[in-house]
Amino acid sequence: MNFEILEKTPLYDAFSDIGKRIFLPDGVFYWAGRAKKEADINGTIGTAFGYEKDFIELGSDEWLPCYLKEIKKYTELNVKDIVPYASIGGLADLRTIWREWIIRKSEYNSETDKEKIVHLNKYMTNPIITTGVTNAIYLSCKLFLNPGEKIICANKRWGNYDNIIVKNIGAEIKSFDFFKDDRINLDSLKDTINEVNKIQNKIVIIINFPNNPTGYVPSKQEAKDILKLLEETQVKLKKPFIIIIDDAYEPYVYSEEALNTSFFYELQQLKGDIIPIKLDGLTKELLMYGARIGFLTIGLKSNWVSNDEELEKLKKEINNKLEGMNRSSISNCNHIYQAIAERIFQEVGFEKIIDSRNRIKEVLEKRYEKINNELKSLDNPNISIDPNSGGFFLFINLNRQKIKANNFADYLLKHHKVGVIPIEKPAENINGLRIAYCSIDINQIPEVISRIKTALSQF
Ligand SMILES: Cc1ncc(COP(=O)(O)O)c(C=O)c1O
């Protein structure tokens, strides 16, 4: 494929060698797609087809993908919706629905007006379907980072970032100190950007709100400050800023003061070369962890193209690159879960899905309130709680000089039968416990905190 428009954009400049090299050639899926429309006899794709009656007792005359009769016992979905390969970028209807879902989610922000929605709708790519958010993180990092290149991230982060970025891709994470005085540490973020600027012709940042492991969500004012910092720094440095936005926990915001929409929306509206990449998925949003369905969507800039025709061409070129990434790694994603998600969205609709999920959100919100209240009673000079207002977790910092997080978690488990995740990274000033209150009954929360209190006094 010719990347005529894409090659002229800062997005292309920021690509890694793989990002520049990858494309989806006209392979099996291309010919199969054409044959479906144009051929009388289709011998293209490696999917066994037959007349149902020839492989199923009392089967019909319909020409179907061959399937084991036992499969019918486990689903009422049509075999056509579960057996064949899904398309490389994901089921077309689900991609369209997710696009509308992204737009629907933008409306939670009271500052989102009609004009912004028109802009959002026009200047974003069609979401590509990935194997969960993890795979979307992997793809987007691979697309922009060569081995040895740097990505900026908070020092407190989901541990799998290190597996993906450092161990798998061979790139480096440049950490900034997440908090200062219970607010995001913008000075540290700014210093880190300036340091990376000295050695790289692009700035790549990954953010995650509500955050794992801290539960931090910026307040609306902090969100404005972060935005201002990014905008001003980008103007000064004149390099593309790629902002990878891990929205795994997007809907779970429990405080009125906190930003209740993804950072994607505001970044996508900016004129400068701050390019947001939105990663979200069924995993937590629809509470379908094992579905392994995620989405990757890129925000585009109006000044990259001179007319609508070029814009459509650019979207196609980007789509080809992303499908090239999928084809060369996972080929395509789980069909049955895409089909289920599509049916839920089509038959239940956005609003009822949100209503059903709100019941779960309320359960989590009550636990969030309870655990934070209980922690206030834990008056101990050796601990502090990071600011938190969303997601599934919170983080207790332990005094490094006195309590090693791994040892303490082991002690807590052995002697008080409470399981939490210790995070100990001396080089990054981190020593504490992540508590996944999403998986603790509200009635057990006082007991958990009481056991932690006792353990602290004994340790
Ligand atoms: C911050 C963050 N991003 C991404 C993921 C992974 O999402 P998925 O299960 O869709 O791969 C998780 C899951 O724990 C997470 O905490």
The ligand as a Tripos MOL2 file, in Angstrom:
@<TRIPOS>MOLECULE
LIG
   16    16     1     0     0
SMALL
NO_CHARGES

@<TRIPOS>ATOM
      1 C1         -3.9840   -0.3550   33.6900 C.3       1 LIG1
      2 C2         -4.3960   -1.5770   32.9550 C.ar      1 LIG1
      3 N1         -4.3120   -1.5940   31.6200 N.ar      1 LIG1
      4 C3         -4.6600   -2.6800   30.9120 C.ar      1 LIG1
      5 C4         -5.1050   -3.8180   31.5440 C.ar      1 LIG1
      6 C5         -5.3680   -5.0420   30.7320 C.3       1 LIG1
      7 O1         -6.5980   -5.1000   30.1560 O.3       1 LIG1
      8 P1         -6.9900   -6.3940   29.3350 P.3       1 LIG1
      9 O2         -7.3480   -7.4390   30.3300 O.co2     1 LIG1
     10 O3         -8.1150   -5.9180   28.4840 O.co2     1 LIG1
     11 O4         -5.8320   -6.8280   28.5260 O.co2     1 LIG1
     12 C6         -5.2130   -3.8540   32.9300 C.ar      1 LIG1
     13 C7         -5.6890   -5.0710   33.5850 C.2       1 LIG1
     14 O5         -5.4360   -5.3650   34.7090 O.2       1 LIG1
     15 C8         -4.8390   -2.7170   33.6540 C.ar      1 LIG1
     16 O6         -4.8940   -2.7030   34.9900 O.3       1 LIG1
@<TRIPOS>BOND
     1     1     2 1
     2     2     3 ar
     3     2    15 ar
     4     3     4 ar
     5     4     5 ar
     6     5     6 1
     7     5    12 ar
     8     6     7 1
     9     7     8 1
    10     8     9 2
    11     8    10 1
    12     8    11 1
    13    12    13 1
    14    12    15 ar
    15    13    14 2
    16    15    16 1
@<TRIPOS>SUBSTRUCTURE
     1 LIG1         1 GROUP 0 **** ****
